[in-house]
Amino acid sequence: MQSKIEQILIRLKKSGYEAYMVGGCVRDLLLGKEPDDYDITTNALPDEIIEVFKGYKTLSLGKRYGTITVIFEDETFEITTYRTEQGYSDSRHPDKVMFSNKIEEDLTRRDLTINAMAMDKDIIDLHGGRDDLKNKIIRAVGNPDERFKEDALRMVRAIRFATVLDFQIEECTFNSILENSHLLKNVAPERLKPEMNKILLSDSPSRGLELLARTKALKYILEELYDCVGFEQRTKYHDKTVFEHIKCVVDSTEVNLKQRMAAMLHDVAKPKTFSLDENGQGHFYGHDEVGAEIAEKALRKFGYSKNFIKQVQTLIYEHMKVHEEMTDKALRRQIRRVGVENILDLYSLMLADRMCTIADRDMDFLLNRRDRIKQLLKEDTVKEKFLCLNGNDIKELGYSEGRKIGEILRYLEEIVLDKPQLNKKEYLIEILKNRG
């Protein structure tokens, strides 16, 4: 990849223009990481970029903002003209873009110092980004109020970088996020989605959630989750507030977006369902069901797929449904109800949930149950469509009413869940004949 970058830079320079790697790729290289992609900036105007790369496929969708996409040796690179910006009426897009001939002006418009460096053979660092990387500091370029009013998403990006890189947010930048967090109301949820995903998939997602809460950004991203902050549970099972418990559970799940999203939302309905009994003990009756409804609305708003939403809802809805019954029939029924694709994620969530309560209750029971489920998953009898008999087979036996056929299938399913060895077509037909 870097050799292709060098060829692009050389090609622009040989044509008489300046050219640098810029932004996140420079940050990653200085951190010793391989960048996911490389952005290039130049004083060549968009039409001049197209001319330099005549003979290569170019895309001009971002031409208005100075960006030309070049397909160079089967890889895609964005090359952008130096620019300055004025006015951000919608807190996202500049009202006016002006192309520049100075790299210094281009770097000054960027969000964070660690993202405001350019690099060829040497580093151009006008805002102390290199020192901030060394000192593990997240700092806005110039006046943080101006940067965040230009694009409110930058506040969440600052929190995301602090979380993923394990950096501290500089005081003025932090205070500016706190002061301007209300601007996040103007940010489209689908733009927030990738930032939240990266926070959840980090090594310490609880840190990101804590920063979102402390800056009040969470209030404008997911108000129901913000309502959990400081909410005392008042039960013998919990010594943490709802939000502290949620943070613990998120950290205790696997690095898996489905699990961590469900962990973040599994108790989101507790403030709405809270009640006190005559002994002063808190209860949250139905918080699993209400939480699944809240999750569906929230995740749909952020633009997640229907399948992902359904799976997260399933984990939230089922996370309290733990019983002492350990028969294989009960476990097979649970697998069928939850889905093969969700069952182990559910147990990871339930184990994390119990780890974050007093005395780690039910841990041995859950571990034993999970291990047995792993064994059952190797059997055909827990697959979604596992009966060796179907509705058409039952019709051939003389049954015609749809409701009756459904009842028979459920009857046979119960038998097979209890005795998988009977799941053979001839056995099931014999059972029905004897049933009369």
C-alpha positions, 0 to 999 in steps of 0.5 A: 500500500505504501509503495502505491502512496509513494507513487501517487505523491511522486506523480503529483510532485512531478507535475509541479504540485505539493502532495502529502499524506494527511490525517488519520494515516499519519496518526496511525503511522506515528503510533506504529499501526498500519492505517486502514486507508490513506488520505492525500492532500495537495495544492492541485485543484480537482480538475488538475488532479484528474489531469495528473491521473489521466489514464486512471479511473477517477470519481468526482462525487466529492469534487464540490469539496475538492475530493477526487477519488482515484482508482490506482492499481486496483486500489481506491485513494482519495486526493483532496485539494487544500481548502478552508471552510466558512460557516456551518449552518447545519453543524455538519457541512461548510456553507462555503468551501474555498480552495487554498494553496497553503497546507497550513490553512488546510491543517487548521480546519481539522478536528483534533491535533492528532489528526492535523498532521501531514507527512511526506518524508518529513512531518508537518505539525503546526498544532502539537499533534505529535506531542499530544500523541506522545503524551496521550492527549486528545485536544481540539485544533485551535478553539474547541467551541469553533471546531465542535460548532462546525460539526457536532459529531467531532465531540463524539469522535474525540470521545471515541479516540480517547476510548480506543487509544486510551488517551485523556481529553484535554481540559478545555476540549472536555469542557467544550464538549460539555458546553456544546453537547446539546448540538448533537441533537442536530447530528443524524443518528446514522453518523453516530452509529459507526462512532458508537460501534467503535466505542463498544468494540474497544478494549474498554467500552465502559470508559467511552460510555462514562465519557459520554455520560460525564459530558452529557453527550449520552443524553442527546444520543440515547436518552434512555441510557442517560436516565440510568446514570446515578439510578440506585437499584436498592436491591440485595443483588446490586451494589452499583447504580444501573449505569455502573452495572451496565458499564461493568456488563459491557466490559465483561462481554466478548468483543462482539457487537451483538453482545456488547450492544445487548449489554449496553441496552439490557437494563435500559428500561430499569428506570421506567419499570422501578417499584418499591415493595413494602420492605423498601426493596427495589424491583424492575418487573418487565424491564427485559420486555420493555428494554427489548422494545426500547432497543428496537426503536433505538437501533432502528433509529440508528439504521441497524439491519432488521436481523441485527435488531432482532438478535439484540432484542432476543438477547435483552428479552431473554436475559432474565429467563434463567430457571433451575430446570436443567433437563435436556428437553428444557435446554433444547426448547430454549435453544429453539426459542432463542435461536442457534445463532443467539444462544451462546451470545445469550449465555455470555450476556447472562454470565457477564450480568451475573459477574456484575452483581453481588456474590456472582450469583448463579455463576456455576449453574449458568456455566454448567448449563452453557457447557451442556448447550454446547454439547446439544448444539452438535445435535441435529435436534436443535436446528431450526427445522429439525422434525423429519416430518412436515405439514405435507406429510401430515396432510397425506395422513388425512389431516387438512385443517391448518390449525390442527396440523400446527398442533400436531407439529408442536406435539411431535416437536415436544416428543422429539425435544424429550427423546431425539432418537424418535426423530425418524419419519416412520416413528413419528407416523406411527406415533400419530396413528396410535394417537388416533 
